[in-house]
């Protein structure tokens, strides 16, 4: 019986060590990702006026085709909501 207790104690300590290692690894990963996102956010300039620029017209599509595509997209969006 003493042999089984010793093995259970070894298993519990090994499990605890493994869980501590995984917790430490994941914590370091989260901290590294947050630090890298802060560095990347400072390095990347904010795009100016991207939303204000109108989309360029597509070459080769007639106004009737554009209207049909717009109507199909609108109908799809309306059907998807309900």
VENGIVEN-V293665 format. One record per pair of residues at least 6 apart in sequence whose ideal C-beta (glycine too) atoms are under 7 Angstrom apart, sorted by the first residue. I is the first residue (numbers start at 0). J is the second residue. If there is no record, write none. Layout:
I;J
I;J
This chain:
none
